[in-house]
Amino acid sequence: MANQQALNIVKMKKMKKDGVPLSMLTAYDYPSARLAEEAGIDLILVGDSLGNVVLGYDSTLPVTIEDMVYHTRAVTRGAEHTFIVADMPFMTYHGGIDETLRSVRRLMQEGRAHAVKMEGGLEICATVSSVVSAGVPVLGHIGLTPQSVNMIGGYRVQGKDPQDAQRLMNEAKALEAAGAFGIVLELVTEEVAEAISKELSIPTIGIGAGRYCDGQVLVYHDLLQYASPYREKRFVKTYADVGNLIREGISQYVQEVKQRTFPDENHIFAADESVLESLYGGADKGVK
């Protein structure tokens, strides 16, 4: 059932204080957003993961601001009562602040997002602060940051040694100080994610970061196994196997078309005899 009123960043902070977990899911189009809202999701992330699961790229790097605006606009039409965060795509927030704010403006005005998400730690804190000062809520993202996958050596779990754990803690605190309203922790060891979550006053949202974050986020296509081929991920739980249902349904349709069993008499529209007479009878008279 859809929420009557979208969450806001004040309510989210109170939910953390009260120990109420946040549920977050990605969505990339109108129907997926509408279904997520009807199911009662707290937040929707229009993730640049659309590059992998919707656009067919092998990473998030090719996703453009045009892609993000287009998909965010579709999602906000489908989930009018849900708090929607849009990803800032690769290299749209690492140049001058004017360039960054132009991209932010497009996501907020054209895409109708409620907030934006940025990947990175200390290196983006000044940018986060400037965007927040402009009146835009920012969700941080540390740990595994897919936009930096070529720099961090692949999709590796973060926080496995004391130095890396301290780095993540420092980044989380810095993002909070910069004004972020929450932080996504991706592929972070459970112990480190728990420590960060306890240290911050803003909510943490985990994906592959264990049981003690203040919320959880999954990719729509992972949760529903909506992909072909589907690659299993240890940190994902599949709640429905939509991919097989779709494949089986299309396969049955193909077979019935080939066998001429679809359409049958339940799917046709019949004409009156007078219509047939006008077609065939009129033609006969014309020949005579």
C-alpha positions, 0 to 999 in steps of 0.5 A: 500500500502506498505511503500517504506522505513521503518521508523526509530527512528529518523523519529518517533521522528520527527513525534511526533514533527510534530504531526503525529500519529504512527500506530502500530499493532501486527503480528505473521506470514508471511501473517498477517505481509504482509497484515499489511504492504500492509495496510500501518501500520507504525510499527509492534510489534511481541508481546509476546501476541502470547502466548494468541492469537496464542499458546493458553496459558492463559498468556504471561509467557510461551512464550520463546525466541525460540517462539519469534525468530521463529515468528519474523523471519516469520514476517520480511519475510512478511513485508520487508519495515516496522519497526518491534519490537520484544518483549523480553519474560518473564525473558529474561532481568532480569538476567545478561547483558550477558544473556540479550544480547544473547537474544537480539542478537537472536531477531536481527540476527535470527529474523531480528527485528529492535528493541526490547521491554521490560516491566518495569520501573526503575528496567530495566533502567540499562538494557535498557541503556546497550542494547542501548549502544550495538546499539539496539533500545529499546521500553519501556512499562509501565502501565499494564505490562502483564509479571508482572500481578501476581505482580500487581494484575491482569489486572487493569487500572494504574494511577488512584491516584496521587501516581501511576500517579507520579510513571508512570511519573517517570518511563517514564522519566527514560526510556527516559533518559536510551535511549528508543526510545519510550514507550508503555502506556498500560491501563493508564488513559487518563489524565496521558497518556496525561501528560506523552506524553507532557513531553517526547521528544520520542513518546508514543504509547497507548493501552487503554491509551486514545486519546492523545498518539503519536500513538496507537497499537492494537492486530491483533486478536482484531482489526479483531475479529479473535478468538473463543470465542472472549472477548470484551475489552473496549479499543478495536475497531473491524474493521472487524469480520474475526472470523465469516467469517472463521467459516461460510466458514469452516462450509459451506465446511464441509456441502458440503463435507458431501452432496458431492456437493464439489468438483463439475465439476468445480474442477476436472481434466478429463482424455482422453478416451484413458486413461480409455481404458488403465485402463479398456480395458487392464484389460479386455484383461488380464482376457481373 
